[in-house]
Structure formats: C-alpha cells, structure tokens
Amino acid sequence: NAGVTQTPKFRVLKTGQSMTLLCAQDMNHEYMYWYRQDPGMGLRLIHYSVGEGTTAKGEVPDGYNVSRLKKQNFLLGLESAAPSQTSVYFCASTSNLLGETQYFGPGTRLLVL
Amino acid sequence: AQSVTQLGSHVSVSEGALVLLRCNYSSSVPPYLFWYVQYPNQGLQLLLKYTTGATLVKGINGFEAEFKKSETSFHLTKPSAHMSDAAEYFCARRAGTALIFGKGTTLSVSS
C-alpha cells in the first residue's frame, strides 16, 4: 500500500514550457486535491475532484488545468509555465466520509526560470 | 469568509519545555479541525483531528489539542518538547470537500 505518490519529485522549467504532474493513490479514495505551498502562505487549493470524470476549481486555479480520467489518478497541468508558479505542489486524497483524513503525497518541487 | 489563523509564524522552545501552538478558526457552525505536521522536505502527516464528541483530542507523538467552541480555538500542546518535534505545523478546517489551512507555525527546539 503506497498511499499517495507524486511524479516527478523535482523539475526545472523555462518560462512558457508545459508539464504535467501526476498523482496516484491506491486507497480507492473518491476525493483528490492539488495544493501549492509557498513560504508564509500555507497550502492553497488549486483544483479538486470529487470523483472520476469530475473536477472543480479551488482558491488559486488560474494557469492550471486538471483531469481525473481514472479514479486513482489526478493530473495537474501547466500549459505555459510562469515564474509565479515556482512552488511545491502537494496532492492529497480522502474518502467521501465527513471528517475523514486527507492523505498527502511527498510533494513535487517545481522551479520555473 | 471561513478562515484559519495560526498565531505566531515561529515558536522556539527548549527541549523538555511545554509546546503551545495556537489556532483560531472562523465558522458559524462547529467545524472539523485538523493539525498536520511537515518535516523538512516531506509531505504533511496528520497529528490529530476533531470531528465530534470529546473536545480534548489526543494525537501521535504525545500531542493533544482542545476544541473550545466559546473561544473558536483549537490549540496544539505537548507537555515536553523533544528535538525531533522541530517541524512546521499546520492547522486546518474542513470547508465543503476541501481543507482550508492556516499559514503554518515553525517550531524550533533547542537543547
């Protein structure tokens, strides 16, 4: 049982390049989330999904797109990276039960030059 | 707007001293509340959570937190700090299907 895994762990991009971050969970969770963490800002929700084939915007969705084609995977895409997207990205998942714990992946550190 | 406020971005204690990390929330109804810990270069790990029932919640590594509705607080405590407790701590509340996080408190422990 690997829990929540994220690929890649670290990436350097040039401004304007695109990339996809992959999140996978093996706990059969319905809900999945993408957060970004910036110094002094805590974690802020980018997008989330409440089930396969569904996605919704969070607090800071601009510049990102997501897809949930399979229940176990949640992809975060950057179509045209900007330096403001330099951050650490965390994926999380949880069941659809109220009060259930969100389980976090180890994070992806992204640097946009 | 729903929010979580952590008082003090940095707390320093000596090994063996009491740890107190403060968290206040805004909500019109009692929320589900969580404390997470993040060690350097790692993801977030759940310390404890409050959903319903007993207002004093015990978590891992000797931490506990008390939900006080009248004060809209959920402060995290540990009677005796250990060097291994040095990390960043996040308070969070459930908002719909997602979590709203505080900005975090970095705990430093000196010998």
Contacts between the chains, C-beta under 8 A, distances in Angstrom:
chain1	res1	chain2	res2	distance
A	4	B	43	7.7
A	31	B	97	5.6
A	33	B	98	6.2
A	33	B	99	7.9
A	35	B	101	7.9
A	40	B	9	6.9
A	40	B	103	6.0
A	40	B	104	7.8
A	41	B	103	6.2
A	42	B	90	6.3
A	42	B	101	4.2
A	42	B	102	5.7
A	42	B	103	4.2
A	42	B	104	5.2
A	43	B	44	7.7
A	43	B	90	6.9
A	43	B	99	7.8
A	43	B	101	4.4
A	44	B	101	7.6
A	45	B	98	5.2
A	45	B	99	7.5
A	45	B	100	8.0
A	48	B	97	6.6
A	48	B	98	5.6
A	50	B	97	5.7
A	58	B	98	6.5
A	90	B	43	6.1
A	90	B	44	6.9
A	92	B	44	7.8
A	92	B	99	8.0
A	96	B	97	7.8
A	98	B	32	7.0
A	98	B	51	7.4
A	98	B	94	7.7
A	99	B	32	4.8
A	99	B	49	7.0
A	99	B	51	3.5
A	99	B	52	7.5
A	99	B	94	7.2
A	101	B	34	7.5
A	101	B	46	5.0
A	101	B	49	6.5
A	102	B	34	7.9
A	102	B	46	7.9
A	102	B	99	6.0
A	103	B	46	7.9
A	104	B	36	7.7
A	104	B	43	4.1
A	104	B	44	4.3
A	104	B	45	7.5
A	105	B	43	5.6
A	106	B	42	6.3
A	106	B	43	4.6
A	107	B	41	7.9
A	107	B	42	7.6
A	107	B	43	5.5
